[in-house]
Every structure is written in C-alpha cells, then in structure tokens.
Amino acid sequence: MATTKYAGVQLPSGCTVSVGEDMVSLVDIGVIPMDTDTNIQISYDVQQIQGSKREEILTYLKNLSAKASTEIYQIRMGVLEKLSGGLLNVTNVAGAQVSGAVQTIPAGWNKSRIYVLDGQNAVGTPQTIASVSDGSALVEGTDYVAVQASDGRWGVMILDDSTADTTDALTITYSYTPATSVKATMGDSIVTISPKVVRFAKEQDGKKFQVTLYSAKLTGGIKLSFPGADSDKPASLPIELEGKLDTSRAQGDQLLEIIDEIGVE
C-alpha cells in the first residue's frame, strides 16, 4: 500500500458508508464501486446586516446543511428501507423450515458476547434452539440465552456465571424459517420521512478519517437499473443524502462530526 510522509494527505482508497438510528447502531450499507468518488458538500447562506452607510453591522450564516453522494453495488431492500426513513415498507417472505442446523463456535469464545447465528427467521423472531453444548449440554436460562444483536439478527450469548468452558468449542443446534424473497412496497399520499445518522469513513495506515451526519434524509429519489448483457458494470444504486441540523443536540454540534486521525502530525 502506498504511504505518504506528509500528514493530512489522503490517498485514494475509497470509504465505507454506514446508516443507523443513532451513533451506536450503524450498519454498513454495502460495497462502493472502485471508480466511484464519495462526496460531501457543506453549504450555507451568508447573511449580512448593514447600516445606512453600508457599514457591516452583523454577518451570520443560515440554512446550514451537508449534501452527500455515493453509489453502491449491493442492492438490498433492507438497506433501502433504512435509507428511505419510512418511504419503503419491507417484509420478508418466509420459506420452508430448516431443522437441525448446526453452527460451531471455535474454542476461545467469550462469555456475555452475542454469537449471531447464520440462519435467521424471515419474520425477525429468535430461532428455536434445540441444544447448546461445550461437550456437555448447557441449560437455557442458566448457561445461555437467545439475544438480538443491534442489527436485528438473533444469536446466542453464554452467561457470565455459566460453568461452560471457553477452551472448548460450542456447538449450537437450532431450527429456523428463512426468507425466500423480500417484498418492498411504497406509495402514500402523505409520507413522513425519518432522518438517519449516516457515517462516511476511510482508513489509511491504520488511521481513520470519518464524517458523521447527525440527521440525514434520502433526497435523490431511488433509481434502479438493469444493465444490458454487454455492460461492463453490475447494477448499482446511486445515493444522494442531505444532512440538516439536529436541534436536539448542543449548539455548535448539530450538523455533523468530523474525526481526523490522518491529519495529525
């Protein structure tokens, strides 16, 4: 990987984009094409009050906002639902039940950590756990519980006071009913759009540069494409967002946050 000896020089390495309800529930929205630039433009109107002799009395800013644009390859209705803030209604269509699914957690696992299971129920409910074993059968409620992760998926967590041995592998046997498809609907005379927290982040030499919009909404509409057979690129989804002030936050910290480690000397 190329490096630079000058602090603050950001080499072309792309970025990740995450969206969530708050700062701690952010989920990566997907792969950004290699040739796509992700841009953030901070805008405002400058207002000036002058006296009768055109002397400046006061200069201030209004309509502070930040517009962002990018593009993703992975077109997933769940991601679109998050970005749309209520414009899309997404439901999973359930398939046939899968019984006797087995997932192994290698030795060295940690207690009080959620281990998300690969198989998830289409309706978003927890799986039916048949057994959890570290070589000996563990007891639900005493040794382990089903827990929902921040991204909505379900898994198993071994309790702190369990006698389970972390030096042994865990074997989890369970049943679930997966989704065979996802259905998205939209269209209403009045739709209230809920803003989301959106974060843009890149890493360089182990350091990060990230911008977090506190209250952003999808503004560019939704464009779905079907590339022809001779197209050089797969289908992609252009994304345009606009961040506005979150007036529930403290003055001076209502639009966005920038964290820069790359530019530190």
N, C-alpha and C positions, 0 to 999 in steps of 0.2 A: 504493500500500500504506500502511495506517495505521502510524504510528510513535508511540512514547511517549518522553517526556523523563525518565522515571524508570527507573533501572537495575533489572533483575530482574522487570519487568512483562512477562509472556509473553502476547502477543496470540494469539487463536485462529487458528492457521494449519496445524493438523494436524501429522503427523510421518511419518517413514519407519521401517520395521521391517526389520532385516536379520538373517540367520541364517547360521552357518558352523561349521566345525570348530574354528576358532581366530580370533584377533582380526584376522588379515590375509586371511582367505578369506570375508568376509561378503558375502552376496548379498541384494539387496532382494527381499522376498517378494511384493510387489505393491501394487496401489492400495487405499488405505483409503477407505471412503465419507466424503463431506464431513460428514455428520452423526454420525459415529462418534467418540467420545472414546476415546483410548488411555490406560489407567490402569495405574499401578504402585503396589502397596501393600507397604511393607516392614513385616514383622511379627516379633515375638519374644515370648518369655515372660519375665517378670521373676521372678526367684527371690530370696528373702531368707532369710538365716540370722539367727535372734535368740537372745539369751541368756535365762536364766531370768527376768530382769526385763523381758523384751520389748525389750531394747535391741538396736539394729541392729548386728550384727557384720559382715555382708557382704551386699551386694546385687550380683547379677550377672544376665546375660542368657543364655538358651539358646534353641535352636530358631529361630535367626535365618534368615529366608527372605524372598523377594520374589515376590509374585504379580502377574502382568501379564495384561491382557486387551485385545483389539482385534478387528478384523474386516477381512477383505479381500474385494474383488470378484473378483480373478483366482484361479480355482480351477485350480491346476496340480499334477499328480501329483508332479512333481519337487520342488516346494516342500513339499508334504505329506510327501514321503519324508524331506526334510531335517529338518523339524519333528518328525516322529514318532520319529526316533532309532533306527530299526530295526523299528518296528511295521509299516510298509508295505514290500513288495517291489515295485519298479517296474522294468519293462522296456519298451523301445521296440519297436514292431512295424515292421519295415522295409518300404518300398515299392519302387518301381522306380528303377533307377539314373538319375541325371541327368548327362549327359555334356556337356562343353563350356560349363559355367557360367563366366561372366566377371565378375570384380569389379575395379573400378578404385579405386586409392588416389590421391587428388589430389596434385599436386606440393607439396613442403613436408613430406613424411613424414620419419620419424626412423628411423635405424638402431637395432638392438637393442630395438625395440618390437614387441610382438605385434599383428598386424593380423588380428583374428578374421574368418573367412570366413562369409558369410551362410548358405551351405549346409553342414549338418553331417550326418555319418553317424549313422544310427539306433543303431548299436552302440557309438558313442563312440570309434571309431578315427579316425586322421587321414584327410583326403581324399587322393585321388590327384591330385597336382599335375602338370598337363601342361606348363605353362610359366609363368615369371615374367619380365616384360620391363619395362625402363625406356626402351624404344625399341630396345634391344639385348637379346638373350636373356641371362638370368642363369643361373648354374650352381648346381644344388642341392648343398649341402655346402660350396661355395666362396663363393657370394654369399648364399644363403638356406637356411633350414631350416624344417621344419614344427614348430610348438611348441604345446603345450597350455596354455591360459590357466588362471587359478586357478579359474574357474567350470566347468571341464571341457570347454569348447569349444576347437576347434582352429583354428589360423591359420598365418600365415607371418611370419617375422622375417628382416629383412635384416641380415646380419652386419656388425660394425664395420669389418672390413678389406675389405669388398666395394668394388668400384670403381663400384657403382651410383650414379647421380647423383640426389640428393634433390630437385633442381629440376625433374626430370621425373616425370610421373605413372607409377605402377606399374600394370601390367595383369597380373592373375593368372587363368589359365585352369585349371580343375580339374573333377573328377568326384566325385560323392558319391551316397549312397543315403539319402534322408531317411526319417524315420518317418512312417507314415500314421496311427498311433494310439499311445497309451501304455496299457499294462496294469498295473494295481496289484492285488496280492493281499495278503491278511493273514489271520492266524488260526493260532495255535500254542498248545500247552498251556503253554509257558514262553517268554516273550519278554524279552530283556534290552534295556532302553531306554538308549541312549547320550545323555548330556547334550550340549547345543549351546551355543555362545556366541550370545547374542541382543542386538542393539543397537536402541535406540529413539532417534531423533534428529530435532530440528527446527531450522530456521534462521529467523532474524529479523534484518533489517537487516544481513545478511552475517555474523551471529554465530550460533554453534550452542549448543544445549543437548542433551546426549546422556547416556543411561544405558545401560551395558553390563552384562548379567548374564553372569557367567563360566560358569555351569553350570546351564542351564535345561532343563526337560523339559515336553513337552506333557501337560497334566493334565486338560483339559476334554473329552477324547474328540474325535471327529470327527463333525461334524454337516453333512450335505449336504442342500440344499433345492432344490425345484423350484417356483419362484414361478408362480402362475397367470397367465393371459393378461392379467388386469386389474390385476396387481400394479404398483406404482409404481417398484419397485426390481428390479435384476437379482439373480440368485442370489449369495449371499455366504457366506463361511466364517468363523464365529466362532472365535477362537483364545484359549485360556487356557493360560498357562505358569506354572511355578513355578521360581524360582531357588533353589538350595541352595548351601551352602559348597563351594568347590573347595579342598580341604585340601592340594592340591599347591602352592598359592600361599602367599605370606608371610602371617603373622599380621596382621590388620587390613586385608587386601586379598584376601579370599576370596569375598565375595558379589557385589559389584558395583563399578563405577566410574562416577562422575558427572563430566562435564566441562561447566562452565558459563562461557560467554563472554558471555551475555546479561546476567547479573547483575553484571558487572564495571563499577565506576564509571569 
